[in-house]
Protein backbone atom coordinates (compact mmCIF):
# COMPACT_ATOMS: atom_id res chain seq x y z
CA UNK A 1 0.00 0.00 0.00
CA UNK A 2 1.45 3.37 -1.02
CA UNK A 3 0.65 6.36 1.12
CA UNK A 4 0.31 10.13 0.87
CA UNK A 5 3.23 12.21 2.09
CA UNK A 6 2.71 15.67 3.59
CA UNK A 7 5.56 18.15 4.02
CA UNK A 8 5.51 20.20 7.23
CA UNK A 9 8.05 22.67 8.61
CA UNK A 10 9.61 22.52 12.09
CA UNK A 11 12.18 24.77 13.71
CA UNK A 12 15.14 22.56 12.80
CA UNK A 13 14.25 20.68 9.63
CA UNK A 14 11.65 19.64 7.09
CA UNK A 15 9.76 16.52 8.11
CA UNK A 16 8.06 14.09 5.79
CA UNK A 17 4.90 12.91 7.54
CA UNK A 18 3.71 9.42 6.61
CA UNK A 19 0.24 8.59 7.84
CA UNK A 20 -0.74 5.19 9.19
CA UNK A 21 -4.17 4.32 10.60
CA UNK A 22 -4.57 6.49 13.70
CA UNK A 23 -0.84 7.30 13.78
CA UNK A 24 1.85 9.16 11.83
CA UNK A 25 5.58 8.74 11.39
CA UNK A 26 7.79 11.77 10.82
CA UNK A 27 10.99 11.50 8.77
CA UNK A 28 13.75 14.10 8.81
CA UNK A 29 15.59 12.46 5.90
CA UNK A 30 14.33 11.08 2.57
CA UNK A 31 13.66 7.44 1.82
CA UNK A 32 16.42 6.87 -0.74
CA UNK A 33 18.82 4.12 -1.74
CA UNK A 34 21.83 4.00 0.57
CA UNK A 35 20.19 6.45 2.97
CA UNK A 36 20.38 6.61 6.75
CA UNK A 37 16.83 7.48 7.76
CA UNK A 38 16.03 9.48 10.90
CA UNK A 39 12.50 9.76 12.20
CA UNK A 40 10.25 9.92 15.21
CA UNK A 41 6.98 8.56 16.43
CA UNK A 42 5.27 8.10 19.81
CA UNK A 43 7.69 6.45 22.28
CA UNK A 44 5.03 3.88 23.18
CA UNK A 45 4.63 2.73 19.55
CA UNK A 46 5.88 -0.56 18.13
CA UNK A 47 7.75 -0.02 14.86
CA UNK A 48 9.22 -2.73 12.63
CA UNK A 49 11.41 -2.05 9.60
CA UNK A 50 11.30 -5.04 7.25
CA UNK A 51 11.71 -7.84 9.85
CA UNK A 52 13.67 -5.79 12.40
CA UNK A 53 11.97 -4.17 15.42
CA UNK A 54 13.32 -0.64 15.80
CA UNK A 55 14.45 0.72 19.14
CA UNK A 56 12.96 4.07 20.11
CA UNK A 57 14.43 6.74 22.33
CA UNK A 58 12.41 8.12 25.23
CA UNK A 59 11.19 10.86 22.86
CA UNK A 60 10.32 8.41 20.05
CA UNK A 61 13.35 8.94 17.79
CA UNK A 62 14.56 6.08 15.60
CA UNK A 63 17.06 5.40 12.83
CA UNK A 64 17.49 2.76 10.13
CA UNK A 65 19.46 2.19 6.93
CA UNK A 66 18.24 1.47 3.39
CA UNK A 67 20.36 -0.87 1.22
CA UNK A 68 22.01 0.54 -1.88
CA UNK A 69 19.81 -1.42 -4.32
CA UNK A 70 16.48 -1.38 -2.45
CA UNK A 71 13.41 -0.63 -4.59
CA UNK A 72 11.01 -0.30 -1.66
CA UNK A 73 10.83 -0.85 2.10
CA UNK A 74 8.15 -2.12 4.48
CA UNK A 75 7.28 -0.51 7.80
CA UNK A 76 4.88 -1.92 10.37
CA UNK A 77 3.53 0.52 12.94
CA UNK A 78 1.50 -0.99 15.78
CA UNK A 79 0.60 -3.95 13.57
CA UNK A 80 -0.34 -1.90 10.48
CA UNK A 81 1.99 -2.71 7.56
CA UNK A 82 2.73 -0.42 4.61
CA UNK A 83 5.23 -0.53 1.75
CA UNK A 84 6.96 2.61 0.49
CA UNK A 85 8.86 3.38 -2.68
CA UNK A 86 12.55 4.22 -2.29
CA UNK A 87 14.09 7.02 -4.34
CA UNK A 88 16.66 5.51 -6.74
CA UNK A 89 20.22 6.84 -6.98
CA UNK A 90 22.35 6.73 -10.12
CA UNK A 91 25.57 5.22 -8.78
CA UNK A 92 28.91 6.00 -10.40
CA UNK A 93 31.29 3.59 -12.08
CA UNK A 94 34.97 3.83 -11.11
CA UNK A 95 38.07 2.09 -12.44
CA UNK A 96 41.01 1.36 -10.15
CA UNK A 97 44.15 -0.06 -11.80
CA UNK A 98 47.58 -0.91 -10.48
CA UNK A 99 46.49 -3.06 -7.53
CA UNK A 100 48.63 -6.14 -6.77
CA UNK A 101 46.90 -9.05 -8.58
CA UNK A 102 46.73 -11.09 -5.36
CA UNK A 103 44.58 -8.34 -3.80
CA UNK A 104 41.96 -8.67 -6.55
CA UNK A 105 41.82 -12.41 -7.26
CA UNK A 106 42.41 -14.08 -3.91
CA UNK A 107 44.24 -17.28 -3.10
CA UNK A 108 42.42 -19.86 -0.93
CA UNK A 109 44.56 -18.79 2.05
CA UNK A 110 43.66 -15.13 1.56
CA UNK A 111 39.98 -16.03 1.19
CA UNK A 112 40.14 -17.73 4.59
CA UNK A 113 41.82 -14.65 6.05
CA UNK A 114 39.13 -12.39 4.63
CA UNK A 115 36.46 -14.68 6.09
CA UNK A 116 38.09 -14.38 9.53
CA UNK A 117 38.23 -10.59 9.20
CA UNK A 118 34.55 -10.48 8.24
CA UNK A 119 33.61 -12.61 11.26
CA UNK A 120 35.43 -10.16 13.54
CA UNK A 121 33.62 -7.23 11.95
CA UNK A 122 30.21 -8.90 12.30
CA UNK A 123 30.94 -9.77 15.94
CA UNK A 124 31.91 -6.15 16.65
CA UNK A 125 28.52 -5.02 15.30
CA UNK A 126 26.49 -7.80 16.92
CA UNK A 127 24.99 -5.42 19.50
CA UNK A 128 24.73 -1.66 19.88
CA UNK A 129 24.40 0.62 22.88
CA UNK A 130 21.17 2.46 23.65
CA UNK A 131 23.00 4.93 25.90
CA UNK A 132 23.84 6.99 22.80
CA UNK A 133 21.81 8.18 19.83
CA UNK A 134 23.69 9.40 16.70
CA UNK A 135 21.58 12.52 16.19
CA UNK A 136 24.34 14.32 14.28
CA UNK A 137 27.37 13.03 12.41
CA UNK A 138 30.28 15.08 11.06
CA UNK A 139 32.93 14.24 8.49
CA UNK A 140 35.92 12.50 10.08
CA UNK A 141 38.35 14.66 8.08
CA UNK A 142 38.19 18.18 6.64
CA UNK A 143 39.11 19.61 3.24
CA UNK A 144 39.59 16.18 1.68
CA UNK A 145 39.23 15.19 -1.95
CA UNK A 146 36.75 12.33 -2.38
CA UNK A 147 38.70 9.72 -4.35
CA UNK A 148 36.06 6.99 -4.11
CA UNK A 149 32.31 7.44 -3.82
CA UNK A 150 29.92 5.21 -1.90
CA UNK A 151 27.97 2.83 -4.11
CA UNK A 152 30.30 3.15 -7.10
CA UNK A 153 30.52 0.00 -9.19
CA UNK A 154 34.26 -0.55 -9.02
CA UNK A 155 36.38 -2.19 -11.68
CA UNK A 156 39.63 -3.31 -10.04
CA UNK A 157 42.38 -4.22 -12.49
CA UNK A 158 39.58 -4.84 -15.00
CA UNK A 159 37.55 -7.07 -12.63
CA UNK A 160 34.03 -5.77 -11.88
CA UNK A 161 33.23 -5.70 -8.15
CA UNK A 162 30.18 -4.91 -6.03
CA UNK A 163 29.27 -1.36 -5.06
CA UNK A 164 31.86 0.57 -3.03
CA UNK A 165 31.03 0.12 0.65
CA UNK A 166 32.11 3.56 1.87
CA UNK A 167 33.64 6.91 0.95
CA UNK A 168 37.36 7.42 0.30
CA UNK A 169 38.91 10.69 1.51
CA UNK A 170 42.35 11.36 0.00
CA UNK A 171 44.75 13.22 2.29
CA UNK A 172 48.47 12.92 3.16
CA UNK A 173 49.60 10.06 5.37
CA UNK A 174 49.61 11.06 9.03
CA UNK A 175 46.58 13.37 8.74
CA UNK A 176 44.49 13.04 11.95
CA UNK A 177 41.12 11.29 11.72
CA UNK A 178 38.35 12.40 14.11
CA UNK A 179 35.31 10.62 15.51
CA UNK A 180 32.15 11.91 13.75
CA UNK A 181 30.03 11.55 16.91
CA UNK A 182 30.15 10.23 20.46
CA UNK A 183 30.67 6.50 20.59
CA UNK A 184 32.35 3.41 21.98
CA UNK A 185 35.25 1.69 20.22
CA UNK A 186 34.19 -1.91 19.58
CA UNK A 187 37.10 -3.07 17.41
CA UNK A 188 40.69 -2.22 16.60
CA UNK A 189 42.77 -4.44 14.34
CA UNK A 190 46.42 -4.06 13.32
CA UNK A 191 46.25 -5.72 9.90
CA UNK A 192 43.09 -6.79 8.09
CA UNK A 193 43.54 -8.11 4.57
CA UNK A 194 41.56 -5.44 2.76
CA UNK A 195 41.38 -2.59 5.27
CA UNK A 196 44.76 -2.82 7.03
CA UNK A 197 44.75 -1.04 10.37
CA UNK A 198 41.05 -0.75 11.18
CA UNK A 199 38.74 0.79 13.79
CA UNK A 200 34.99 0.27 14.35
CA UNK A 201 32.98 2.63 16.58
CA UNK A 202 29.45 2.08 17.90
CA UNK A 203 27.42 5.31 17.92
CA UNK A 204 24.25 3.76 19.30
CA UNK A 205 20.94 2.36 18.03
CA UNK A 206 22.70 0.18 15.45
CA UNK A 207 24.80 2.94 13.82
CA UNK A 208 28.51 2.11 13.42
CA UNK A 209 31.42 3.81 11.69
CA UNK A 210 34.49 2.04 10.34
CA UNK A 211 37.95 3.45 9.48
CA UNK A 212 40.30 1.60 7.13
CA UNK A 213 43.91 1.85 5.83
CA UNK A 214 45.07 3.76 8.90
CA UNK A 215 48.73 4.49 9.56
CA UNK A 216 48.24 4.72 13.33
CA UNK A 217 45.48 3.81 15.79
CA UNK A 218 45.22 5.97 18.91
CA UNK A 219 42.21 4.36 20.67
CA UNK A 220 41.53 0.96 22.20
CA UNK A 221 38.58 -1.42 22.32
CA UNK A 222 36.03 -0.41 24.96
CA UNK A 223 37.11 3.23 24.99
CA UNK A 224 34.35 5.86 25.18
CA UNK A 225 35.05 8.73 22.80
CA UNK A 226 33.56 12.13 22.11
CA UNK A 227 32.73 13.85 18.86
CA UNK A 228 35.94 15.27 17.43
CA UNK A 229 38.34 13.01 19.35
CA UNK A 230 41.30 11.86 17.24
CA UNK A 231 41.11 8.10 16.71
CA UNK A 232 44.02 7.59 14.31
CA UNK A 233 45.83 8.91 11.26
CA UNK A 234 45.44 8.38 7.52
CA UNK A 235 47.66 5.75 5.94
CA UNK A 236 47.73 3.19 3.13
CA UNK A 237 47.74 -0.15 4.93
CA UNK A 238 45.81 -3.10 3.50
CA UNK A 239 44.53 -2.88 -0.09
CA UNK A 240 45.38 0.72 -0.96
CA UNK A 241 47.32 2.37 -3.79
CA UNK A 242 47.79 5.66 -1.96
CA UNK A 243 47.13 7.32 1.41
CA UNK A 244 43.44 7.79 2.11
CA UNK A 245 40.71 7.07 4.64
CA UNK A 246 38.08 4.55 3.64
CA UNK A 247 35.17 5.56 5.86
CA UNK A 248 32.18 3.24 6.17
CA UNK A 249 28.88 4.08 7.86
CA UNK A 250 26.51 1.25 8.73
CA UNK A 251 23.19 0.61 10.37
CA UNK A 252 23.64 -2.93 11.71
CA UNK A 253 24.89 -4.72 8.55
CA UNK A 254 23.42 -2.22 6.06
CA UNK A 255 26.04 0.07 4.53
CA UNK A 256 24.80 3.60 3.84
CA UNK A 257 26.17 6.65 2.05
CA UNK A 258 28.13 8.82 4.53
CA UNK A 259 27.87 11.91 2.35
CA UNK A 260 24.06 11.71 2.37
CA UNK A 261 24.24 12.13 6.15
CA UNK A 262 26.96 14.77 6.31
CA UNK A 263 25.46 16.95 3.57
CA UNK A 264 22.26 18.80 4.56
CA UNK A 265 19.23 17.49 2.67
CA UNK A 266 17.09 20.22 1.02
N, C-alpha and C positions, 0 to 999 in steps of 0.2 A: 504493500500500500504506500503510495507516494503521498506527501503531505504538503500543505501550504506553509511557506516561510514568510514571516513578517519581520521587517527590520525596525528595531527600536534603538534609540540613543540613550546611553548612560553617561555618567560623568567621565569615565575612564576609557570607554571603548564602544564599538558598535556590536550589539548582540544580535545573533540570528535566533529567533524564537521559533521552536518547533513544537507544535501542539499535539498532544496525545489526549485521549479521552480523560477529561477532568484534571489534566495536568499539562505542564509545559516545561520543556527543556530550553535552556538558554546557552548558546554557543558564542564564545568570544573569538573563535577562529573558524575558517571555512572547512567544510568537509571536502578535502582534496587528496589525491594520491600522494603518499609520502608525508602526510600532514600529522602534526601533533595537535590534537584537538583538546581545547580547554572549554569547560562548560560548568553549569551549576543547575541544581534542582533543589527540591526540599530535602533536608538532611535525613528525613525519615523515609524517603523513597527507596525502592529497590530498583536498581538499574543494571541491566546486563547488556554488554557489547559483544555481539556474536554469541559465543558460549561462555564468556568471562564476566562474572559479577564484578562491577566496579566499586572500589572503595570510595566513600564520600567523606569529605572533611566535616567538621562540626557546623560549617555554614553551607554545606551542600555542594562544594566544588568537586570536580572530577577531571580526569585527564585520560586520554587513550590515543593510540597510534593507528594510522591507516596504512596498510601495506602499499608498496610502490605501484603494484599492478591491479589494485582493487577496483572493481567496477561499481560496486555498491556495498553498503554495510547494513546490518540489522541491529536495532536497539529494542530492548524490551523494558518498558517502564511500568512497574507495578503489575506485571502480567500482560500488559498490552504490547504486542509486537508490531513494529513497523520497519520497512526497508527504505533506505534513502540512497539516491544516486550520489556518486562521488565524482567530483570535478576532475577530469583527466588532465595530466601534465604531459607535454611533449618533451621527453627526456633526450639529452644530448647523446652523441656517439663520439667516443674519444679513442685515439690510437696511442699506445705506449709501446715504443720499440727500445731495444737495447738491454732488456732484462736478461739475466743469466738463464739459459734454457731450462735448467733444473728448477727454477722458480716458477715456471709456467706449466711444464709437463712434469708432474712429480713422480719420483721413484716410489716403490712400495714402502720403503722406510720413511720417506718424507710424508707420505699419505698417513701413515700411522702417527707420526709426530703431529701433523695438523689435526688429526682426530683427537689426540690428547689435549692439544691447546683448546679446541672447541669445547671439550668436556669441562675444562677449567672455566672457560668463559660462561658456559651455561650454569655451572654451579654458583659462580659469583653473582648471577642474576636470578637465582632461584627464589629469593624472597627480597622484599623491599620494605624499608621503614615507613611507618605512618607518622613518625614524629616530625617529618619534614614534608613540605609540599612545594614543588618547583614552579612557583607562580611566575617567576621571571628568570630568563636565562640570557647570559651575555656571551659574546664571542670569546673564546679562550685566548686569542691573540689579536693584536690590533695592526692595522695598516698592512695586511697580508694580501698577496696575490693569490686568488683561488686557482690552483693548478689542476684540480680534479673536482668535478661537480657530483653531488649526490645523484644517484639514479642513472648516471651515464652508462651506456652499454659500451664496455671497454673491450678493446681489441689489443691483447698483449702479445707482442711478437707475432702478430697475425692470427692469434687464436682468440675467437670471440668468447667473452666471459659474461657472467650475469651482471646486473646493474651494480654500479659502484655503491658500496655500503655506507659511505660517509662523505665528508668534504675535506679536500686537501688544501692546506694553507702553506704556501711556500715562503719561507723566511730563512735567514742564515742559521747554521748550526749554533746551538748555545742560546738562542732566543728563549726567554722565559715563557712558560705556558701557565695560564691562570685557570682556576676553577670557575666555571660559568655560573655557579650557584652554590649555596650551602649543600653539604653532602657528607657521606661517609665512604672512605676508601674501602672497597670490597675485594680488590685484587691488584697486586703488583707482580710483574713477571720480568725477569732479566733478559729473556731471549725466546720469544715466540717465533715460529717459522716465518709467518707472513709479516707480523706487526712488530717484531723485535722487542725492544723494551716497551712494556705496555702497562697502562693503568686503567682501572674501571672504578667509577664513582657512582654510588647510589644517591640520587637526589630525592627519593621518596615517591610513593604511590606508583611504583613500577617504572619510573624514569631513570635511566642510567646514561652516563657519558663514558666514552672510551677514548684513549689517547695512545696512538701508535707511532713507532719509529723514533722513540725518544732517545736522546743522547744521555740524559741523566734523569733519575727519578728521585724526588726529594720528599716523598711521603711514604707511609707504610700502611699495611692492611689494618683496618680497624680505626684509623685516624679520622677524627671529625675535622672537617675543613669548612672555611667560610668562603663566600663569594669573593673572588679576587686573589685568594691565596695561591702562591706559586707551587705547582705540583711537579714540575720537571722542566726540561729544556728540549727544544727541537733538535732532532738528529736525523740519521738515515739508516737506523738499524733495521734488520729484517729485510723484506722485499721492497727496496726503495732505490731509485736511481739518482736521487738528490735529496738534500735536507728539506724536510717538510713535516707538518703535523697532519696525520690522518685522524680526523675527529669524527667519531660516530656517536649519534644520539639515538637511543632506543627507548621504546615503551615495552617492557618485558622482552620478548624476542622479536618485536617488530621494529625494524630500522626506519627512521623517519629523516626528513630533510632538515638538517640544522639551520640552514639559511632561511627556511620558511618560518622558523621560530624567532630567529634573531632580527629579521627584517620586519618592521611593522606592516601589518596587513591593512590595506585601505578599506 
